[in-house]
Amino acid sequence: MDELKPSPVAHDHRAFLARARARKGFTEAYEALAPEYEVIAQLLKARTKAGLTQDAVAELMGTTKSAVSRLEGSGKHAPSLATLRKYARAVGCELQVRLVPQK
């Protein structure tokens, strides 16, 4: 077991989306979740830029790694502004929320 080392699995998101878009109803469902996916992408980008692991962010936030994992994953979890503010501080950012007029 000591010889097991994690290795990243290659993931081509564009190719995945191209295949998924061929499925009926996928595009509409995906676009409806676009704001959630954008927030997740920003969280991951900020953590990566800060050079932190989920464990490190969890410690800085005073929570658990699994809570950070849920926050960074898509699903039914809707974080509070307070939680997002803690995350932002942990990764060296400031949380900004804006309302943009609809087109």
C-alpha positions in Angstrom: 0.0 0.0 0.0 2.9 2.4 0.7 3.7 2.3 -3.0 0.3 3.7 -4.1 0.6 7.2 -5.2 -2.3 9.4 -6.4 -2.2 10.3 -10.0 -4.5 12.8 -11.7 -7.1 11.4 -14.1 -7.2 13.4 -17.4 -10.6 15.0 -18.0 -11.4 16.8 -21.2 -14.4 18.9 -20.1 -15.2 20.2 -23.6 -15.3 16.7 -25.0 -17.5 15.6 -22.1 -19.9 18.5 -22.7 -20.0 17.7 -26.5 -21.1 14.1 -25.8 -23.5 15.2 -23.0 -25.2 17.9 -25.2 -26.3 15.1 -27.6 -28.6 13.8 -24.8 -32.2 15.1 -24.9 -32.8 17.9 -22.4 -29.1 18.2 -21.3 -28.4 21.6 -22.7 -31.5 23.2 -21.1 -30.7 21.6 -17.7 -27.0 22.5 -17.9 -27.7 26.1 -18.8 -30.2 26.4 -15.9 -27.4 25.5 -13.5 -24.8 27.8 -15.2 -24.7 30.3 -12.2 -24.0 27.4 -9.7 -21.3 26.0 -12.0 -19.7 29.5 -12.3 -19.6 29.9 -8.5 -18.0 26.4 -8.1 -15.4 27.3 -10.8 -14.5 30.5 -9.0 -14.1 28.7 -5.7 -11.8 26.1 -7.2 -9.8 28.8 -9.1 -9.4 30.9 -5.9 -8.3 27.9 -3.8 -5.8 26.7 -6.5 -4.4 30.2 -6.8 -4.0 30.4 -3.1 -2.1 27.0 -3.2 -4.4 25.5 -0.6 -5.8 22.0 -0.2 -9.4 21.4 0.9 -7.9 20.3 4.3 -6.1 23.7 4.7 -9.2 25.7 3.7 -11.3 23.7 6.1 -8.9 24.4 9.0 -8.8 28.1 8.1 -12.7 28.1 8.0 -13.0 26.1 11.2 -14.9 23.3 9.5 -14.2 19.9 8.0 -12.7 18.8 4.7 -16.0 17.1 3.8 -17.8 20.5 4.3 -15.4 22.2 1.9 -15.8 19.3 -0.6 -19.6 19.8 -0.5 -19.2 23.5 -0.9 -17.0 23.0 -4.0 -19.2 20.3 -5.5 -22.4 20.6 -7.4 -25.4 19.2 -5.7 -28.2 20.1 -3.4 -26.0 22.1 -1.0 -26.8 25.9 -1.1 -24.2 27.6 1.0 -25.0 30.7 3.1 -23.4 34.1 2.4 -21.6 33.7 5.8 -20.1 30.4 4.6 -19.0 31.8 1.3 -17.5 34.8 3.1 -15.5 32.4 5.4 -14.3 30.5 2.3 -13.3 33.7 0.5 -11.3 34.9 3.6 -9.6 31.4 3.8 -8.3 31.6 0.2 -7.3 35.3 0.5 -10.3 36.8 -1.3 -13.2 39.1 -0.7 -16.7 37.9 -1.4 -18.7 40.3 -3.7 -22.3 39.7 -4.6 -23.9 41.7 -7.4 -27.3 41.9 -8.9 -27.1 42.5 -12.7 -30.1 43.7 -14.6 -31.6 41.1 -17.0 -31.2 41.6 -20.7 
